[in-house]
Amino acid sequence: MLGFNSMNRFLDVQAAKLAKSRYLSAHAFQYCGAFCGVMCSLFFLLAFVAAGFVSPIKPWWNAEQTAHHYQTHLTGVRGGAALLVVSGMFYLPFSACISSQMRRIPNLHYAVHQLQLASAAAGIFTFILPGIILAATSYRPYRNVDITQMFNDFFWICALMPWPTFMAQNFAFSYAIILDSRPNPLFPKSLSIVNIVVPSLFTGALGIHCHKTGATAYNGAMTFWVPGATFCVQLVVDAYFLWRAIQTEPEGGEMVVDMFPNKIPNAGLAEKDLESGASNGSGSDEPIHDSAANGTTHEPAATNGKI
């Protein structure tokens, strides 16, 4: 027991020293979050490359052809599944740091950065769930080929179709950027355009389950090539400007008000009380209510012999 207590004291001392290190500061944590955006983009891209999905396999292939791809790219598919899951891990701290910086924008309602963060939390399943499906597909590559083809279709639809969460997230971020009307805004207005245009390009995947050929099939330009390329680029661009925003934050942090910072609660009532006090002090005939005296009323002093 004595040795256990001594170890705890030692760990407490070491943890206290470590907590004061600049490597564990709020800035360092947020810089890591910004860098996670780049890592998410990189791992997402590498996952498809490793699995042999650049370019994607053909939606019109029969079950034997589809299963053959998984059987001949087995190691790459399994590695791609792992990379895809890990890319989702990077996406969440990146989005959390964006939400944290959004709170520094004056007049930004609490719901806006909450929408951005909630959408990101839902969006990570666009990375993790397809990765799990890909892992399950590669687990028994020599099963019935029809089952492999079904898993393959499930993978592509889950990977490309759930764009609405990203649209909600990016639109909330763009709204916050537009609302920042200060002379030196936290994020440039051009970034809001990027975060409006890019998710709008994802909408072509809405009909991915209806086509096996053409631009809206899962290997088409409007569902894979354009959304995939712009998504990876957008993550890097957002990460760069997030890094710049973090640099402007004071070391000790700054006051954050989640509702409307320029509107102080009960400010109007306080102003009226001050005006009332001033008028009472200048000889008004209005009685003065002293709240400290439990509601007792004091009559104004006599002026020139008159009450």
TIMI-514832 format. One record per residue (C-alpha): residue in three letters; x, y, z. Coordinates in pm, 1 decimal, always signed. Layout:
BEGIN
@residuo=ALA, x=X, y=Y, z=Z
...
***
This chain:
BEGIN
@residuo=MET, x=+0.0, y=+0.0, z=+0.0
@residuo=LEU, x=+286.3, y=+236.1, z=+81.6
@residuo=GLY, x=+450.2, y=+165.3, z=-250.9
@residuo=PHE, x=+121.2, y=+231.3, z=-432.6
@residuo=ASN, x=+82.4, y=+571.0, z=-261.1
@residuo=SER, x=+441.7, y=+661.9, z=-341.4
@residuo=MET, x=+385.2, y=+575.7, z=-707.1
@residuo=ASN, x=+70.2, y=+790.6, z=-713.2
@residuo=ARG, x=+256.5, y=+1087.4, z=-564.8
@residuo=PHE, x=+533.8, y=+1042.4, z=-819.9
@residuo=LEU, x=+282.1, y=+1029.6, z=-1104.9
@residuo=ASP, x=+103.9, y=+1338.9, z=-969.9
@residuo=VAL, x=+428.2, y=+1535.2, z=-968.7
@residuo=GLN, x=+522.1, y=+1422.5, z=-1319.2
@residuo=ALA, x=+171.5, y=+1493.1, z=-1451.2
@residuo=ALA, x=+180.4, y=+1842.4, z=-1299.6
@residuo=LYS, x=+508.1, y=+1912.4, z=-1478.0
@residuo=LEU, x=+376.3, y=+1771.9, z=-1803.3
@residuo=ALA, x=+57.0, y=+1976.6, z=-1780.0
@residuo=LYS, x=+265.1, y=+2295.1, z=-1784.3
@residuo=SER, x=+447.7, y=+2190.3, z=-2099.8
@residuo=ARG, x=+376.3, y=+2382.7, z=-2418.6
@residuo=TYR, x=+318.2, y=+2049.0, z=-2587.8
@residuo=LEU, x=-3.8, y=+2010.4, z=-2388.5
@residuo=SER, x=-120.6, y=+2369.7, z=-2420.7
@residuo=ALA, x=-456.1, y=+2465.1, z=-2572.1
@residuo=HIS, x=-278.7, y=+2591.9, z=-2881.5
@residuo=ALA, x=-85.9, y=+2266.9, z=-2926.2
@residuo=PHE, x=-407.0, y=+2066.0, z=-2896.3
@residuo=GLN, x=-580.3, y=+2278.1, z=-3158.6
@residuo=TYR, x=-281.7, y=+2268.0, z=-3392.7
@residuo=CYS, x=-301.9, y=+1888.8, z=-3375.1
@residuo=GLY, x=-672.1, y=+1914.9, z=-3456.3
@residuo=ALA, x=-599.6, y=+2127.1, z=-3762.0
@residuo=PHE, x=-333.3, y=+1882.5, z=-3878.0
@residuo=CYS, x=-587.2, y=+1602.2, z=-3837.7
@residuo=GLY, x=-776.4, y=+1753.0, z=-4130.8
@residuo=VAL, x=-476.7, y=+1692.2, z=-4356.5
@residuo=MET, x=-430.9, y=+1341.5, z=-4217.1
@residuo=CYS, x=-798.1, y=+1261.3, z=-4273.8
@residuo=SER, x=-771.9, y=+1368.0, z=-4636.6
@residuo=LEU, x=-452.5, y=+1167.5, z=-4687.8
@residuo=PHE, x=-579.3, y=+846.7, z=-4524.6
@residuo=PHE, x=-911.2, y=+871.5, z=-4710.2
@residuo=LEU, x=-731.0, y=+895.9, z=-5044.1
@residuo=LEU, x=-481.6, y=+621.1, z=-4961.6
@residuo=ALA, x=-763.6, y=+385.5, z=-4860.2
@residuo=PHE, x=-911.8, y=+390.0, z=-5209.2
@residuo=VAL, x=-571.6, y=+365.2, z=-5374.0
@residuo=ALA, x=-470.5, y=+67.1, z=-5160.2
@residuo=ALA, x=-795.4, y=-117.7, z=-5233.1
@residuo=GLY, x=-752.2, y=-73.4, z=-5608.2
@residuo=PHE, x=-1053.7, y=+156.1, z=-5629.9
@residuo=VAL, x=-881.6, y=+432.6, z=-5827.5
@residuo=SER, x=-1043.2, y=+400.8, z=-6067.2
@residuo=PRO, x=-1343.8, y=+223.7, z=-5912.9
@residuo=ILE, x=-1450.6, y=-120.0, z=-6020.4
@residuo=LYS, x=-1738.6, y=-119.0, z=-6267.2
@residuo=PRO, x=-2097.5, y=-121.8, z=-6140.0
@residuo=TRP, x=-2208.5, y=-329.3, z=-6439.7
@residuo=TRP, x=-1967.4, y=-614.4, z=-6365.5
@residuo=ASN, x=-2124.7, y=-949.8, z=-6287.2
@residuo=ALA, x=-2075.1, y=-1118.7, z=-5950.0
@residuo=GLU, x=-1776.8, y=-1325.6, z=-6067.0
@residuo=GLN, x=-1586.9, y=-1021.8, z=-6193.0
@residuo=THR, x=-1656.3, y=-827.3, z=-5873.5
@residuo=ALA, x=-1546.8, y=-1114.3, z=-5649.7
@residuo=HIS, x=-1234.3, y=-1162.6, z=-5861.5
@residuo=HIS, x=-1123.0, y=-806.3, z=-5785.5
@residuo=TYR, x=-1150.5, y=-866.8, z=-5410.2
@residuo=GLN, x=-969.1, y=-1198.9, z=-5438.4
@residuo=THR, x=-678.4, y=-1056.3, z=-5639.4
@residuo=HIS, x=-649.6, y=-734.6, z=-5432.2
@residuo=LEU, x=-705.6, y=-896.9, z=-5094.6
@residuo=THR, x=-416.5, y=-737.0, z=-4904.8
@residuo=GLY, x=-486.3, y=-394.0, z=-5049.8
@residuo=VAL, x=-859.4, y=-414.9, z=-4970.9
@residuo=ARG, x=-787.3, y=-512.0, z=-4610.9
@residuo=GLY, x=-535.1, y=-229.1, z=-4576.4
@residuo=GLY, x=-778.7, y=+14.3, z=-4736.3
@residuo=ALA, x=-1048.0, y=-86.4, z=-4487.5
@residuo=ALA, x=-816.3, y=-6.6, z=-4196.1
@residuo=LEU, x=-708.3, y=+326.0, z=-4348.8
@residuo=LEU, x=-1068.1, y=+428.6, z=-4408.3
@residuo=VAL, x=-1165.0, y=+363.2, z=-4047.0
@residuo=VAL, x=-863.3, y=+558.2, z=-3918.1
@residuo=SER, x=-945.3, y=+852.5, z=-4145.5
@residuo=GLY, x=-1274.8, y=+886.4, z=-3959.7
@residuo=MET, x=-1084.8, y=+913.9, z=-3632.2
@residuo=PHE, x=-894.9, y=+1214.4, z=-3766.7
@residuo=TYR, x=-1210.0, y=+1386.6, z=-3890.2
@residuo=LEU, x=-1365.6, y=+1435.9, z=-3547.4
@residuo=PRO, x=-1086.9, y=+1636.1, z=-3369.8
@residuo=PHE, x=-1047.4, y=+1843.7, z=-3684.4
@residuo=SER, x=-1416.5, y=+1936.1, z=-3681.9
@residuo=ALA, x=-1415.4, y=+1994.0, z=-3305.9
@residuo=CYS, x=-1138.3, y=+2253.4, z=-3342.8
@residuo=ILE, x=-1335.3, y=+2428.7, z=-3618.8
@residuo=SER, x=-1633.8, y=+2441.7, z=-3383.1
@residuo=SER, x=-1412.5, y=+2584.9, z=-3108.3
@residuo=GLN, x=-1284.9, y=+2862.6, z=-3336.7
@residuo=MET, x=-1637.1, y=+2938.5, z=-3457.5
@residuo=ARG, x=-1731.3, y=+3026.6, z=-3100.2
@residuo=ARG, x=-1489.0, y=+3318.9, z=-3116.7
@residuo=ILE, x=-1706.8, y=+3490.1, z=-3379.8
@residuo=PRO, x=-1928.3, y=+3761.2, z=-3223.5
@residuo=ASN, x=-2307.3, y=+3734.7, z=-3256.2
@residuo=LEU, x=-2289.7, y=+3370.5, z=-3356.9
@residuo=HIS, x=-2575.6, y=+3178.2, z=-3203.6
@residuo=TYR, x=-2498.1, y=+2869.9, z=-2997.6
@residuo=ALA, x=-2694.3, y=+2648.8, z=-3237.6
@residuo=VAL, x=-2463.5, y=+2724.0, z=-3531.9
@residuo=HIS, x=-2140.7, y=+2573.2, z=-3398.9
@residuo=GLN, x=-2342.4, y=+2295.8, z=-3236.4
@residuo=LEU, x=-2489.9, y=+2208.2, z=-3575.7
@residuo=GLN, x=-2141.3, y=+2205.0, z=-3725.6
@residuo=LEU, x=-2009.1, y=+1970.0, z=-3457.3
@residuo=ALA, x=-2315.2, y=+1743.8, z=-3449.3
@residuo=SER, x=-2301.5, y=+1703.3, z=-3827.1
@residuo=ALA, x=-1933.3, y=+1611.1, z=-3802.7
@residuo=ALA, x=-2010.5, y=+1350.8, z=-3535.7
@residuo=ALA, x=-2267.9, y=+1195.5, z=-3768.4
@residuo=GLY, x=-2037.8, y=+1232.5, z=-4070.3
@residuo=ILE, x=-1758.2, y=+1016.1, z=-3931.0
@residuo=PHE, x=-1973.9, y=+712.3, z=-4004.6
@residuo=THR, x=-1926.4, y=+794.2, z=-4373.0
@residuo=PHE, x=-1565.7, y=+690.9, z=-4311.1
@residuo=ILE, x=-1602.2, y=+420.3, z=-4047.5
@residuo=LEU, x=-1907.5, y=+229.0, z=-4172.9
@residuo=PRO, x=-1775.2, y=+179.0, z=-4530.2
@residuo=GLY, x=-1442.0, y=+73.4, z=-4380.3
@residuo=ILE, x=-1618.1, y=-190.6, z=-4169.6
@residuo=ILE, x=-1816.2, y=-312.3, z=-4471.8
@residuo=LEU, x=-1495.7, y=-335.6, z=-4675.1
@residuo=ALA, x=-1332.3, y=-532.4, z=-4393.2
@residuo=ALA, x=-1627.9, y=-773.8, z=-4381.2
@residuo=THR, x=-1616.3, y=-817.3, z=-4758.6
@residuo=SER, x=-1247.3, y=-909.5, z=-4749.4
@residuo=TYR, x=-1280.5, y=-1137.8, z=-4447.7
@residuo=ARG, x=-1410.2, y=-1432.0, z=-4653.8
@residuo=PRO, x=-1318.8, y=-1347.0, z=-5014.5
@residuo=TYR, x=-1404.6, y=-1693.9, z=-5149.4
@residuo=ARG, x=-1764.3, y=-1701.3, z=-5023.1
@residuo=ASN, x=-2058.6, y=-1706.6, z=-5261.7
@residuo=VAL, x=-1983.7, y=-1442.6, z=-5525.1
@residuo=ASP, x=-2336.8, y=-1298.9, z=-5505.9
@residuo=ILE, x=-2281.4, y=-1212.8, z=-5140.0
@residuo=THR, x=-1951.4, y=-1043.6, z=-5224.8
@residuo=GLN, x=-2123.2, y=-837.8, z=-5491.8
@residuo=MET, x=-2395.1, y=-734.6, z=-5247.0
@residuo=PHE, x=-2131.9, y=-623.3, z=-4994.2
@residuo=ASN, x=-1951.5, y=-433.9, z=-5269.1
@residuo=ASP, x=-2267.3, y=-243.1, z=-5364.2
@residuo=PHE, x=-2333.5, y=-173.6, z=-4997.0
@residuo=PHE, x=-1981.3, y=-34.1, z=-4957.9
@residuo=TRP, x=-2005.7, y=+211.2, z=-5247.9
@residuo=ILE, x=-2351.9, y=+335.0, z=-5156.9
@residuo=CYS, x=-2252.0, y=+391.2, z=-4790.5
@residuo=ALA, x=-1927.5, y=+562.4, z=-4892.1
@residuo=LEU, x=-2072.6, y=+808.9, z=-5142.8
@residuo=MET, x=-2441.0, y=+864.6, z=-5069.7
@residuo=PRO, x=-2444.6, y=+1012.7, z=-4713.0
@residuo=TRP, x=-2347.7, y=+1366.6, z=-4821.8
@residuo=PRO, x=-2621.9, y=+1559.8, z=-4633.0
@residuo=THR, x=-2427.5, y=+1557.2, z=-4304.6
@residuo=PHE, x=-2130.8, y=+1722.4, z=-4477.2
@residuo=MET, x=-2357.7, y=+1979.7, z=-4639.8
@residuo=ALA, x=-2512.5, y=+2073.4, z=-4304.3
@residuo=GLN, x=-2168.5, y=+2095.2, z=-4143.7
@residuo=ASN, x=-2011.5, y=+2307.9, z=-4414.6
@residuo=PHE, x=-2311.9, y=+2536.1, z=-4454.9
@residuo=ALA, x=-2305.5, y=+2606.7, z=-4080.2
@residuo=PHE, x=-1934.7, y=+2689.0, z=-4106.1
@residuo=SER, x=-1998.9, y=+2916.6, z=-4406.2
@residuo=TYR, x=-2279.4, y=+3094.7, z=-4220.8
@residuo=ALA, x=-2043.7, y=+3169.1, z=-3932.4
@residuo=ILE, x=-1777.4, y=+3304.9, z=-4168.7
@residuo=ILE, x=-2027.2, y=+3531.1, z=-4346.9
@residuo=LEU, x=-2162.3, y=+3658.4, z=-4014.7
@residuo=ASP, x=-1817.6, y=+3773.9, z=-3899.4
@residuo=SER, x=-1827.5, y=+4140.2, z=-4003.1
@residuo=ARG, x=-1521.1, y=+4257.2, z=-3808.1
@residuo=PRO, x=-1244.6, y=+4446.6, z=-3992.2
@residuo=ASN, x=-1016.1, y=+4146.7, z=-3939.5
@residuo=PRO, x=-1244.4, y=+3841.3, z=-3956.4
@residuo=LEU, x=-1133.3, y=+3508.3, z=-3818.7
@residuo=PHE, x=-1173.0, y=+3333.8, z=-4155.4
@residuo=PRO, x=-1165.3, y=+3490.5, z=-4504.3
@residuo=LYS, x=-1497.2, y=+3523.2, z=-4686.3
@residuo=SER, x=-1358.6, y=+3321.4, z=-4977.5
@residuo=LEU, x=-1351.2, y=+3019.0, z=-4746.0
@residuo=SER, x=-1728.1, y=+3041.8, z=-4707.6
@residuo=ILE, x=-1762.7, y=+3007.6, z=-5085.5
@residuo=VAL, x=-1547.0, y=+2693.3, z=-5078.8
@residuo=ASN, x=-1763.5, y=+2543.9, z=-4804.5
@residuo=ILE, x=-2082.3, y=+2617.3, z=-4997.3
@residuo=VAL, x=-1970.7, y=+2507.2, z=-5344.0
@residuo=VAL, x=-1787.3, y=+2186.3, z=-5251.0
@residuo=PRO, x=-2071.5, y=+2012.5, z=-5061.9
@residuo=SER, x=-2310.7, y=+2118.8, z=-5336.8
@residuo=LEU, x=-2102.1, y=+1905.7, z=-5572.9
@residuo=PHE, x=-2178.1, y=+1598.3, z=-5360.5
@residuo=THR, x=-2547.3, y=+1599.9, z=-5448.9
@residuo=GLY, x=-2492.6, y=+1395.9, z=-5765.6
@residuo=ALA, x=-2459.5, y=+1087.4, z=-5543.6
@residuo=LEU, x=-2824.3, y=+1111.6, z=-5442.5
@residuo=GLY, x=-2921.6, y=+881.3, z=-5729.7
@residuo=ILE, x=-2628.9, y=+642.7, z=-5701.5
@residuo=HIS, x=-2862.8, y=+350.7, z=-5630.6
@residuo=CYS, x=-3054.4, y=+410.1, z=-5955.4
@residuo=HIS, x=-2777.4, y=+385.7, z=-6215.2
@residuo=LYS, x=-2508.4, y=+139.2, z=-6313.0
@residuo=THR, x=-2366.6, y=+349.2, z=-6596.6
@residuo=GLY, x=-2308.8, y=+717.4, z=-6660.4
@residuo=ALA, x=-2200.8, y=+1013.6, z=-6449.9
@residuo=THR, x=-2421.6, y=+921.5, z=-6153.0
@residuo=ALA, x=-2312.7, y=+558.4, z=-6120.7
@residuo=TYR, x=-2074.2, y=+495.4, z=-5833.4
@residuo=ASN, x=-1775.1, y=+516.0, z=-6069.1
@residuo=GLY, x=-1907.3, y=+827.9, z=-6243.2
@residuo=ALA, x=-1777.2, y=+1182.7, z=-6251.6
@residuo=MET, x=-2060.0, y=+1331.7, z=-6042.0
@residuo=THR, x=-2049.9, y=+1067.5, z=-5770.5
@residuo=PHE, x=-1684.0, y=+967.9, z=-5734.9
@residuo=TRP, x=-1429.8, y=+1178.7, z=-5921.7
@residuo=VAL, x=-1555.4, y=+1532.9, z=-5863.5
@residuo=PRO, x=-1681.6, y=+1486.1, z=-5504.2
@residuo=GLY, x=-1379.2, y=+1277.7, z=-5402.7
@residuo=ALA, x=-1120.6, y=+1521.4, z=-5537.8
@residuo=THR, x=-1291.9, y=+1836.0, z=-5408.2
@residuo=PHE, x=-1355.4, y=+1681.1, z=-5065.9
@residuo=CYS, x=-988.0, y=+1596.6, z=-5014.8
@residuo=VAL, x=-879.8, y=+1943.9, z=-5131.3
@residuo=GLN, x=-1139.1, y=+2114.5, z=-4912.7
@residuo=LEU, x=-1012.9, y=+1935.3, z=-4601.6
@residuo=VAL, x=-660.5, y=+2065.2, z=-4664.6
@residuo=VAL, x=-780.4, y=+2420.7, z=-4736.0
@residuo=ASP, x=-999.4, y=+2428.7, z=-4423.9
@residuo=ALA, x=-712.0, y=+2290.1, z=-4216.9
@residuo=TYR, x=-478.5, y=+2565.5, z=-4340.4
@residuo=PHE, x=-715.1, y=+2848.1, z=-4248.9
@residuo=LEU, x=-801.1, y=+2679.3, z=-3920.1
@residuo=TRP, x=-429.2, y=+2679.1, z=-3837.6
@residuo=ARG, x=-414.0, y=+3052.7, z=-3912.5
@residuo=ALA, x=-718.5, y=+3120.6, z=-3694.2
@residuo=ILE, x=-563.9, y=+2931.8, z=-3402.5
@residuo=GLN, x=-253.5, y=+3152.4, z=-3428.1
@residuo=THR, x=-464.9, y=+3461.3, z=-3355.4
@residuo=GLU, x=-610.2, y=+3319.5, z=-3033.7
@residuo=PRO, x=-448.5, y=+3461.2, z=-2716.7
@residuo=GLU, x=-243.3, y=+3217.7, z=-2513.5
@residuo=GLY, x=-473.2, y=+3244.8, z=-2214.6
@residuo=GLY, x=-782.8, y=+3211.5, z=-2429.1
@residuo=GLU, x=-1053.7, y=+3470.8, z=-2464.2
@residuo=MET, x=-1404.2, y=+3522.8, z=-2333.7
@residuo=VAL, x=-1659.8, y=+3328.6, z=-2534.9
@residuo=VAL, x=-2032.8, y=+3401.0, z=-2514.9
@residuo=ASP, x=-2249.0, y=+3142.7, z=-2685.7
@residuo=MET, x=-2557.3, y=+3350.9, z=-2753.5
@residuo=PHE, x=-2520.6, y=+3720.5, z=-2839.6
@residuo=PRO, x=-2203.1, y=+3879.3, z=-2693.5
@residuo=ASN, x=-2305.8, y=+4233.8, z=-2779.7
@residuo=LYS, x=-2630.0, y=+4204.7, z=-2586.9
@residuo=ILE, x=-2587.4, y=+4199.3, z=-2210.4
@residuo=PRO, x=-2882.3, y=+4038.4, z=-2030.0
@residuo=ASN, x=-3100.2, y=+4294.2, z=-1840.6
@residuo=ALA, x=-2893.8, y=+4579.8, z=-1984.6
@residuo=GLY, x=-3209.8, y=+4773.0, z=-2062.7
@residuo=LEU, x=-3342.5, y=+4730.8, z=-1708.4
@residuo=ALA, x=-3011.4, y=+4840.2, z=-1560.8
@residuo=GLU, x=-3012.2, y=+5150.7, z=-1779.1
@residuo=LYS, x=-3365.5, y=+5239.6, z=-1669.5
@residuo=ASP, x=-3265.9, y=+5194.1, z=-1305.1
@residuo=LEU, x=-2975.0, y=+5434.6, z=-1353.6
@residuo=GLU, x=-3202.6, y=+5691.4, z=-1517.0
@residuo=SER, x=-3455.4, y=+5651.5, z=-1235.7
@residuo=GLY, x=-3184.5, y=+5697.6, z=-974.2
@residuo=ALA, x=-3057.3, y=+6012.0, z=-1145.2
@residuo=SER, x=-3401.7, y=+6165.8, z=-1161.0
@residuo=ASN, x=-3468.3, y=+6083.0, z=-795.9
@residuo=GLY, x=-3141.5, y=+6242.7, z=-699.1
@residuo=SER, x=-3238.2, y=+6568.2, z=-877.2
@residuo=GLY, x=-3546.5, y=+6634.2, z=-663.5
@residuo=SER, x=-3814.4, y=+6417.5, z=-822.8
@residuo=ASP, x=-4132.8, y=+6368.9, z=-625.3
@residuo=GLU, x=-4133.1, y=+5993.5, z=-705.9
@residuo=PRO, x=-4083.5, y=+5774.4, z=-398.3
@residuo=ILE, x=-3764.9, y=+5567.6, z=-385.4
@residuo=HIS, x=-3804.1, y=+5193.8, z=-319.6
@residuo=ASP, x=-3510.4, y=+5052.6, z=-128.9
@residuo=SER, x=-3484.5, y=+4681.5, z=-207.8
@residuo=ALA, x=-3225.4, y=+4639.9, z=+65.6
@residuo=ALA, x=-3478.4, y=+4766.8, z=+318.0
@residuo=ASN, x=-3729.7, y=+4494.7, z=+224.6
@residuo=GLY, x=-3949.1, y=+4719.8, z=+14.7
@residuo=THR, x=-3973.7, y=+5017.9, z=+252.2
@residuo=THR, x=-4051.9, y=+5348.8, z=+84.4
@residuo=HIS, x=-3863.7, y=+5672.4, z=+153.0
@residuo=GLU, x=-4039.1, y=+6002.2, z=+84.1
@residuo=PRO, x=-3830.2, y=+6265.0, z=-99.0
@residuo=ALA, x=-3676.3, y=+6541.9, z=+106.2
@residuo=ALA, x=-3863.1, y=+6872.7, z=+138.5
@residuo=THR, x=-3766.2, y=+7143.2, z=-112.0
@residuo=ASN, x=-3813.5, y=+7514.8, z=-24.0
@residuo=GLY, x=-4048.0, y=+7431.2, z=+261.0
@residuo=LYS, x=-4280.9, y=+7224.1, z=+40.8
@residuo=ILE, x=-4336.6, y=+6853.7, z=+54.4
***
